[in-house]
Amino acid sequence: MPKMKTHSGAKKRFTVTGSGKIRRLKAYKSHILTKKDPKRKRGLRRPAIMTTNGEIKRIKRLIQA
């Protein structure tokens, strides 16, 4: 059986932290920023840690080379 390839889309969107958690960037930060208040935009800057167990398992399977 051939080796499983890394999913290119997932590779660009997710990173694994040192402790094995999945880090992702937040949505809604790319355009139409004039109507969003600064507090909301500041909150969107920081990456989020994924918490849904089923999703974490699926993402880890996609990004492990």
C-alpha positions as CSV (number, residue, x, y, z in Angstrom):
1,M,0.0,0.0,0.0
2,P,1.5,3.4,-0.9
3,K,2.2,6.1,1.6
4,M,-0.6,8.5,2.4
5,K,0.1,12.0,1.1
6,T,-0.3,15.2,3.2
7,H,-3.5,17.2,2.3
8,S,-2.2,20.4,0.7
9,G,-5.2,22.5,1.7
10,A,-5.0,21.3,5.3
11,K,-1.2,21.9,5.4
12,K,-1.7,25.6,4.6
13,R,-4.5,26.1,7.1
14,F,-3.4,24.2,10.3
15,T,-0.3,23.8,12.4
16,V,0.4,21.4,15.3
17,T,1.7,23.0,18.5
18,G,4.5,21.4,20.6
19,S,2.0,19.7,22.8
20,G,0.1,18.2,19.9
21,K,-2.9,20.6,19.7
22,I,-4.2,21.9,16.4
23,R,-3.9,25.7,15.8
24,R,-6.0,27.4,13.1
25,L,-6.6,31.0,12.0
26,K,-9.9,32.7,12.5
27,A,-12.4,33.5,9.7
28,Y,-14.0,36.8,8.8
29,K,-10.7,38.8,8.7
30,S,-10.1,39.1,5.0
31,H,-12.5,41.8,3.7
32,I,-15.4,44.2,4.6
33,L,-13.4,45.3,7.6
34,T,-14.8,48.9,7.8
35,K,-18.0,47.8,9.5
36,K,-16.3,45.6,12.0
37,D,-15.2,47.4,15.2
38,P,-11.5,47.4,16.3
39,K,-12.1,45.1,19.3
40,R,-13.6,42.4,17.0
41,K,-10.7,42.7,14.5
42,R,-8.2,42.4,17.3
43,G,-9.8,39.2,18.5
44,L,-9.6,37.8,15.0
45,R,-5.9,38.3,14.8
46,R,-4.9,35.6,17.3
47,P,-5.0,32.0,16.2
48,A,-7.5,29.6,17.8
49,I,-6.9,26.1,19.2
50,M,-9.3,23.5,17.9
51,T,-11.5,21.9,20.5
52,T,-13.9,19.5,18.7
53,N,-12.4,16.0,19.2
54,G,-13.8,14.5,15.9
55,E,-12.5,17.4,13.9
56,I,-9.0,17.2,15.6
57,K,-8.7,13.6,14.7
58,R,-9.7,14.3,11.1
59,I,-7.3,17.2,10.7
60,K,-4.4,15.3,12.2
61,R,-5.0,12.5,9.7
62,L,-4.9,15.0,6.9
63,I,-1.7,16.8,7.9
64,Q,0.5,14.0,9.0
65,A,3.0,13.2,6.2
